Amino acid sequence: MAATNVKAVRAIVIKRAYAGRHSPIISTATGGAVNSVIDSAYAIPGATTDHFGYKILKIATDAGGAGAAPEGEVRYISEGGYTVASGTFTPSVNFTAAVASGDTYEVHEIHPDEIDNIIKAKVRNLYTPTFFPMSIEIFQNDANDMEPSSIATDYATTGGAALATESTIVHNGAQSLKATCNVALEYFSLATVIGVNAGQQLYAGASCYVTSGDDAIFRAWDTTNGASIDSATSDEPSWMDLVIPVNVPSGCEQLDLRGIGVGSNDVTYWDDIQVWRQGTGVYPLPSWITRKDQVVDVRAFRLGTGGPSNDLDYRANEERSYSLQWGFEREDLRADKPLHIWVEGCGQDRPYIIARRALSEPTSDTSSIFFDPEIIAEGVLSEVYEMLAGRSTGDEKARLQREARESLRKWRNTLDELLPTVERSTPGRVWV
């Protein structure tokens, strides 16, 4: 699903909520000053100077693109503050910087901050299906799936590789980790190594995509003895599953994982790094899973055919996944990761948790929201229509109340689809 943002949702709300009350305006200034917004496109014939009296102006975007003032500033329009001939709005209080040609602006009846707060509340209560690589160790900031905004610092860069987020070349979710070498064999590794026991039988896996002509190595590293346990390689400009059988050596107490670029200036992309047991065991869930009903299923993804290098690399997405037997093992709400599950062994097939994850609350007008903006707008409008109805009488009040009920119905239907009651027939779930 393509990303949207607060500004895009607010635009939908404005156009629908204010229709028939005053001309819903989301437009671009043709000029202005600290005490005016000029838009010749909205020189409304027949309007009076009081047409927009006490409505609210928001400068949505600064034309310079740097987020400079007056972007984001909100002012009430003065009584008699609309000049019909030129399409000029006069704020009751000056902006901190001059409005310029190309700045975008909005005209509201309800303070835009109130609308934004409703948008944020709706977003943080949306739980959408999410894949997460099951692992005996949940990495810093739940970074196994490469989704945190802090991902470039959630992995250790002591191996020299330069790290960045990548939103175009992605295996699962919204982003991957891009690693760029400055010299040959630079790598990134785990911020905190994994405690293991000698003789333990594990698998380590990662998804990897390599820029054409470059090479990658995924390595399980014995930190205690300072030696490689085993490695998988790929030179494919497509997503490959790199899966290593890890037989923990004698004396090894700590395991590290490394994503390595072979040549100088090699660029590699990484997603879904994990370590799992060869047999049945108990696993922590990521910190964002705080309720049992968020977990939908645990599934194993079969490895595809071997890649051209035939060196523990497998073509992704060739086989259908299957449900594993699983159940909740323990719960402790004091913990950072409050829930643990037990899962049957799946061998070398990569195990994933399927769970419903709350969307991140947007912190600005342009924060990405990975959800349908029209649906979010329905939830927001269910409240905005009620607010407008409270300021109205007669037929207009009744109309707005009907609109509020219809938007609420659509919003609730969407939530019912996203958060169905967990039935006892959930695939793979063992109820205890």
Buried (B, 14 or more C-beta within 10 A) or exposed (E): EEEBBBBBBBBBBBEBBBEEBBBBBBBBBBBBBBBBBBBEEBBBEEBEBEBBBEBBBBBBBBBEEEEEBBBBBBBBBBEEBBBBEBBBBBBBEBBEBBBBEBBBBBBBBBEBEEBBEBBBEBBEEBBBEBBBBBBBBBBBBBBBBBBBEEBBBBBBBEBBBBBEBBEEBBBBBBBBBBBBBEEBBBBBBBBEBBEBEEEBEBBBBBBBBBBEEBBBBBBBBBBBBEEEBBBBBBBBBBBBBBBBBBBBBEEBBBBBBBBBBBBEBBBBBBBBBBBBBBEEBEBBBBBBBBEEEBBBBBBBBBBBEEBEBEEBBBBBEEBEBEBBBBBBBEEEEEEEBBBBBBBBBBEBBBBBBBBBBBBBBBEEBEBBBBBBBEBBBBBBBBBBBBBBBEEBEEEBBEBBBEBBEBBBEBBEEBBEEBBEEBEEEBEBBEEE
